[in-house]
């Protein structure tokens, strides 16, 4: 039985992003972000973070979920660009939680 947890999906998405990084295609938005470099990727993370803040102040939970999804996606792209993974981030959170 396949793992259908959100964590399994995030791991799968992380793999797809890494695949777009190592084997880019012209049609891939993700590959285009990697081609544009860290400044554009970081800018997108910042833009999406602001959009999450704005959406959180509204009553439209669907918009907030969409903006949060965009933020998570762009953060995963940023992490991949920096050769980091969600496991690296979880390790930091775990270490902080144990103190």
Buried (B, 14 or more C-beta within 10 A) or exposed (E): EEEEEEEEEEBEBBEEBBBBBEEBEEEBEBBBBBEEEEEBBBEBBEBBBEBBEEBEEEEEEEBBEBBBEBBBBBBBBBBBBEEEBBEEEEEEEEEEEEE
